[in-house]
Amino acid sequence: MNPKYEQAEQILNKYNQQHALKFYDNLESTKKEELLNQILSIDFEQLKNLYDNINKIEHKQSEITPIEYTDKSKMTQDEKKYYLEKGSNVIKQNKYAVVTMAGGQGTRLGHSGPKGTFMLGLNPDKSLFEIFCDKLKKIKKQYGVIIPWYIMTSKENNKETVNFFEKNNYFNYSKEAIKFFIQEEIPMIDKQGKVILTEHGLIKQAANGHGGIFESMFKNGIVDDMKKKNIEWIFIGPVDNPLVQMTDELMLGLAIDKKAMAVGKSIVKSNPEEKVGVFCKKNNNPSVVEYTEITKEMAEMKDKNGELLYGESHINCNLFSIRAIEKIGAEQLPYHTAFKKAVYMNEDGKVIKPEEPNCYKFETFIFDGFEKLDNMQILRGIREEEFAPVKNKEGVDSPETARKLYKSYYNC
């Protein structure tokens, strides 16, 4: 008997998940090995605890208060010059890196590949990855430095992403400066707490949320690589925003001047009802509050200048010191639960495509890490200059709207 199989069987027996091996004998040898490796790498104790706490009501109350911010558009020319100089000095000294979260597929866009390979429809046309690379090449030309670029992929799209870069000769950027790493996953479970299986008989897993960036950076040696390169500041942002300012010297200068561990970029909510998370303080710590967590009255509250007290939208464009990443990564961020619809294979070997949600997905949020930081600054940017999300095939936040914003900003 295969020792690895016996070990996997013992683990499943302990956690009453024996069904995970039911179709083992029907698998090809490579898939058998993959399934056993899955079982041995999954933290079933953690999974059990997550399931046990799904229906428990949290009574912990947080005192939510507004957070101060710096408005980029209201800075004087002298202030801008001061911050820009501080920020550009760090970049010139090769102490800056960029991390791009690119684990998603372009399914909602009608695109079959990784979202970063989606062509925005420019003239000449470019993928989101190439648009990002152009920004780094501009910095190389401006400062004479090659910024390390770390790209977080998923198990699903890593190979295709790497092949895309190879095929395009890394868009004439330094191949050695680009490192890919894979985001951690966590199994999806049904209403009885059982792991669900894919149509191929493997355990169905999902990415562990954008908060998983910290865990993945540590497990894949990214933090160690940064420290070897003497990186002090890291920008982390998503791949689906072609207007993202990956190297905002002013943002960096603000962080240094205020001795902040991190800076979060915000844009003003378009209206009090806009369904976005906003920066705030929870129990006097920097955080983000979801639109479902504040009352209508709070959402509509205004300051003495007539601006929304809770109006700083979190657009997931954040700058961290290496010290902040180490502090956040020292402990597991809390998991949040979502009840989702997912295709699975039942115990009769039949593939089921449910019409209603049927399983739990667990994910962490990057902003839960903010609460661990002593000093975090918020920098308000301008929507038309910072935010052009590509999320939906048509309508709001679609390629059409992003393309229009991109062309307007870059005058192309």
C-alpha positions in Angstrom: 0.0 0.0 0.0 1.2 3.5 -0.9 2.4 5.2 2.4 1.1 8.5 1.2 -2.3 7.0 0.6 -2.4 5.5 4.1 -1.5 8.9 5.6 -4.1 10.6 3.6 -6.7 8.0 4.6 -5.9 8.5 8.3 -6.4 12.3 8.0 -9.7 11.9 6.2 -10.9 9.3 8.8 -10.0 11.7 11.6 -12.1 14.5 10.1 -14.9 12.4 8.6 -14.0 13.3 5.0 -13.6 9.8 3.7 -15.6 10.6 0.5 -12.6 12.5 -0.8 -10.9 9.3 -1.8 -14.0 7.6 -3.2 -13.0 8.0 -6.8 -9.3 7.6 -6.3 -9.1 4.3 -8.2 -10.6 5.9 -11.3 -8.0 8.6 -11.5 -4.9 8.7 -13.7 -1.6 8.3 -11.9 -0.8 12.0 -12.0 -4.3 12.9 -10.7 -3.9 10.3 -7.9 -0.7 12.0 -6.8 -2.3 15.4 -7.0 -5.3 14.3 -4.9 -3.0 12.8 -2.2 -0.9 16.0 -2.2 -4.0 18.0 -1.8 -5.2 16.0 1.2 -1.8 16.1 2.9 -1.5 19.9 2.4 -5.0 20.9 3.6 -5.4 22.1 7.1 -8.5 20.1 8.0 -8.4 21.3 11.6 -8.7 24.9 10.4 -11.5 23.8 8.0 -13.4 22.2 10.8 -13.1 25.3 12.9 -14.3 27.5 10.1 -17.3 25.3 9.5 -18.1 25.2 13.3 -18.1 29.0 13.4 -20.2 29.7 10.3 -23.5 30.1 12.1 -22.1 31.6 15.3 -23.1 35.2 15.8 -20.3 37.5 16.5 -21.2 39.9 19.4 -18.0 41.9 19.1 -18.9 45.5 18.5 -16.6 47.9 16.8 -16.6 51.6 17.3 -16.6 53.0 13.8 -15.3 56.6 13.3 -14.1 58.7 10.4 -10.4 58.6 9.3 -8.3 61.5 8.4 -7.0 61.7 4.8 -4.7 63.8 2.6 -6.3 65.2 -0.5 -3.8 65.0 -3.4 -5.7 67.6 -5.4 -5.5 70.2 -2.6 -1.8 70.1 -2.0 0.3 73.1 -2.8 3.0 72.9 -5.4 5.6 73.1 -2.7 4.0 70.2 -0.8 3.8 68.1 -4.0 7.5 68.9 -4.8 8.5 67.9 -1.3 6.7 64.6 -1.3 7.7 63.8 -4.9 11.4 64.3 -4.1 11.2 62.0 -1.0 9.4 59.3 -3.0 11.6 59.5 -6.1 14.8 59.2 -4.0 13.6 55.8 -2.7 12.9 54.6 -6.2 16.3 55.8 -7.4 17.9 53.8 -4.6 16.3 50.5 -5.8 14.3 50.2 -2.6 10.9 49.9 -4.2 8.9 46.9 -5.6 5.5 46.3 -7.1 3.2 43.3 -6.5 0.3 42.7 -8.8 -2.7 40.5 -7.9 -3.5 38.6 -11.1 -5.0 35.3 -10.0 -8.4 35.9 -11.6 -9.8 34.6 -14.9 -11.5 36.9 -17.4 -14.7 34.8 -17.4 -17.0 37.7 -16.6 -15.5 39.6 -19.5 -16.2 36.8 -21.9 -12.4 36.1 -22.0 -11.2 32.5 -21.6 -7.7 33.3 -20.2 -6.2 35.0 -17.2 -7.6 38.5 -16.7 -4.2 40.1 -17.1 -4.1 38.8 -20.7 -7.3 40.6 -21.6 -6.8 43.0 -24.5 -8.3 46.4 -23.6 -9.2 47.5 -27.2 -6.6 50.3 -27.6 -4.9 51.3 -30.8 -2.4 49.6 -31.0 -4.1 47.1 -28.7 -2.5 46.0 -25.4 -3.2 43.5 -22.7 -3.6 44.6 -19.1 -0.2 43.1 -18.4 1.5 45.1 -21.1 -0.2 48.3 -19.9 1.3 47.6 -16.5 4.7 46.8 -17.9 4.7 50.1 -19.9 4.4 51.9 -16.6 7.5 50.1 -15.2 9.5 50.8 -18.4 8.6 54.5 -18.1 10.1 54.5 -14.6 13.2 52.6 -15.9 13.7 55.4 -18.5 13.0 58.2 -16.0 15.2 56.9 -13.1 17.5 54.4 -14.7 16.3 51.6 -12.3 14.6 48.3 -12.9 11.8 47.8 -10.4 11.2 44.2 -9.3 7.7 43.1 -10.3 6.1 40.3 -8.4 3.0 38.8 -10.0 0.6 36.7 -7.9 -1.2 34.1 -10.1 -3.5 31.2 -9.2 -3.0 27.5 -9.6 -5.5 27.7 -12.4 -3.8 30.4 -14.5 -0.1 30.4 -13.5 1.1 28.3 -16.4 -0.9 30.3 -18.9 0.3 33.6 -17.4 4.0 32.6 -17.5 3.6 31.3 -21.1 1.9 34.7 -22.1 5.0 36.6 -20.8 7.4 34.2 -22.5 5.5 34.5 -25.8 5.6 38.3 -25.6 9.3 38.4 -24.6 8.3 39.9 -21.2 7.2 43.0 -23.1 10.9 43.9 -23.4 11.2 44.3 -19.6 13.9 42.5 -17.6 12.9 38.8 -17.3 15.0 38.5 -14.1 13.1 41.3 -12.5 9.7 39.5 -12.9 8.8 36.7 -10.5 5.5 34.8 -10.5 4.1 33.1 -7.4 0.9 31.2 -6.8 -1.9 32.3 -4.4 -2.9 29.9 -1.6 -6.2 28.1 -1.8 -8.7 26.7 0.7 -11.3 24.0 0.0 -14.9 24.8 -0.5 -17.3 22.8 1.7 -21.0 21.9 1.6 -23.7 22.6 4.1 -22.7 19.5 6.1 -19.0 20.6 6.3 -17.8 18.1 3.7 -15.2 19.1 1.1 -16.8 19.1 -2.4 -15.2 17.4 -5.3 -14.5 18.7 -8.8 -15.9 16.9 -11.9 -12.5 15.2 -12.1 -12.6 13.8 -8.6 -10.2 16.2 -6.9 -11.0 18.4 -3.9 -12.5 21.7 -5.1 -10.5 24.6 -3.8 -10.7 28.4 -4.3 -8.3 31.3 -3.8 -8.3 32.5 -0.3 -9.1 36.2 -1.0 -6.9 39.2 -1.6 -5.9 39.1 2.0 -4.1 35.9 1.1 -1.4 38.0 -0.6 0.6 38.2 2.7 0.6 34.5 3.4 1.4 33.7 -0.2 4.3 36.2 -0.2 5.8 34.5 2.8 5.2 30.9 1.7 6.7 31.5 -1.8 9.8 33.3 -0.5 8.8 36.6 -2.0 9.4 38.6 1.3 12.9 36.9 1.6 13.7 37.9 -2.0 12.6 41.5 -1.3 14.8 41.7 1.8 17.8 40.3 -0.1 17.2 43.1 -2.6 17.0 45.7 0.3 13.4 46.6 -0.7 11.8 48.9 1.8 8.5 49.8 0.1 6.0 47.7 -1.8 3.0 48.7 -3.8 0.2 46.1 -4.0 -2.7 46.4 -6.4 -5.0 44.5 -8.7 -4.5 43.6 -12.4 -7.9 44.9 -13.5 -7.3 48.6 -13.1 -5.4 50.0 -16.1 -5.2 53.4 -14.4 -3.5 52.1 -11.3 -0.5 54.3 -10.3 2.0 51.5 -9.5 4.8 54.0 -8.7 3.2 57.0 -7.2 6.2 59.0 -5.9 4.0 61.4 -4.0 2.2 58.5 -2.2 5.6 57.1 -1.2 6.9 60.5 -0.1 3.8 61.0 2.1 4.4 57.6 3.8 8.0 58.5 4.5 7.3 62.0 5.8 4.5 60.8 8.1 6.5 57.7 9.2 3.6 55.6 8.2 3.7 51.8 7.8 1.3 52.0 4.9 -0.7 54.3 2.7 -4.1 53.4 1.2 -5.3 55.2 -2.0 -8.9 56.4 -1.9 -11.3 58.1 -4.3 -14.5 59.9 -3.2 -17.7 57.9 -3.3 -19.8 58.9 -6.2 -22.8 59.1 -3.8 -23.7 58.0 -0.3 -25.4 54.9 -1.6 -22.5 53.6 -3.7 -21.8 50.0 -2.7 -18.2 50.2 -1.9 -16.1 49.7 1.2 -14.7 52.9 2.7 -11.7 53.7 4.9 -12.5 54.4 8.5 -11.2 53.7 12.0 -12.5 50.6 14.0 -11.8 51.0 17.6 -9.3 53.7 16.7 -7.4 51.4 14.3 -7.2 52.0 10.5 -9.6 49.8 8.7 -12.3 49.5 6.0 -16.0 49.3 6.6 -18.3 47.6 4.1 -21.3 49.5 2.9 -23.5 46.8 4.7 -21.9 47.7 8.0 -22.9 51.3 8.3 -26.3 52.8 8.6 -27.9 55.0 6.0 -27.5 57.9 8.4 -23.8 57.3 8.8 -23.4 57.0 5.0 -25.0 60.4 4.5 -23.2 62.2 7.3 -21.1 65.2 6.2 -18.3 67.3 7.7 -18.1 71.0 8.0 -17.0 71.3 4.4 -20.0 69.4 3.1 -18.0 66.3 2.3 -19.0 62.7 3.2 -17.5 61.6 6.6 -17.4 58.1 5.2 -16.6 58.8 1.6 -13.1 57.5 1.1 -13.6 54.4 -1.2 -11.0 51.7 -0.8 -9.9 50.8 -4.4 -7.4 48.1 -3.2 -4.3 50.2 -4.2 -2.0 50.1 -1.2 1.5 50.9 -0.3 3.2 49.0 2.5 6.6 49.1 4.2 8.4 45.8 4.4 8.0 46.1 8.1 4.2 46.4 7.7 4.1 43.3 5.5 6.1 41.3 8.1 3.8 42.5 10.9 0.6 41.6 9.0 2.0 38.3 7.8 3.0 37.2 11.3 -0.6 36.1 12.0 -3.4 34.5 10.0 -6.0 37.1 8.9 -9.6 36.3 9.8 -11.6 34.3 7.2 -14.9 35.7 6.0 -17.6 33.3 4.7 -19.6 33.5 1.5 -22.4 31.1 0.4 -21.7 30.4 -3.3 -22.9 28.3 -6.2 -20.3 25.8 -7.5 -20.4 22.8 -9.8 -19.4 19.6 -8.1 -19.4 15.8 -8.3 -21.7 14.0 -5.9 -21.0 10.7 -4.2 -22.7 8.8 -7.0 -20.1 10.3 -9.4 -22.6 12.6 -11.1 -21.6 16.1 -12.0 -24.2 18.6 -10.5 -24.7 22.1 -11.7 -26.7 23.7 -9.0 -29.2 26.5 -9.6 -28.9 27.8 -6.0 -25.9 28.4 -3.7 -24.7 25.1 -2.4 -21.4 25.6 -0.7 -19.2 27.8 1.5 -16.2 29.7 0.3 -13.7 31.2 2.7 -11.7 34.3 2.0 -9.5 36.9 3.7 -9.5 40.6 3.0 -6.4 42.7 2.6 -7.9 45.5 4.7 -8.2 43.3 7.8 -4.4 43.7 7.9 -4.7 47.5 8.3 -5.9 47.2 11.8 -2.5 45.8 12.9 -0.7 48.9 11.8 0.2 51.8 14.2 0.2 54.5 11.5 -1.6 54.3 8.2 -2.2 57.3 5.9 -5.0 57.7 3.4 -4.3 59.5 0.2 -7.3 60.7 -1.8 -6.8 60.6 -5.5 -9.1 61.6 -8.4 -11.3 58.9 -9.8 -10.6 59.8 -13.4 -6.9 59.5 -12.8 -6.7 56.5 -10.6 -9.6 54.1 -11.1 -10.8 52.4 -14.3 -11.8 48.9 -13.2 -12.4 46.1 -15.8 -14.9 43.8 -14.2 -18.0 43.4 -16.3 -18.5 42.6 -19.9 -20.8 45.5 -20.5 -22.1 48.6 -18.7 -20.5 49.9 -15.5 -16.8 49.0 -14.9 -16.5 47.4 -18.3 -13.8 47.4 -20.9 -15.7 50.2 -22.7 -15.7 52.5 -19.6 -12.1 51.6 -18.7 -10.9 52.2 -22.3 -12.6 55.6 -22.3 -11.0 56.6 -19.0 -7.6 55.3 -20.1 -7.7 57.2 -23.4 -8.8 60.4 -21.7 -6.1 60.3 -19.1 -3.2 59.3 -21.4 -4.6 61.5 -24.2 -4.3 58.7 -26.7 
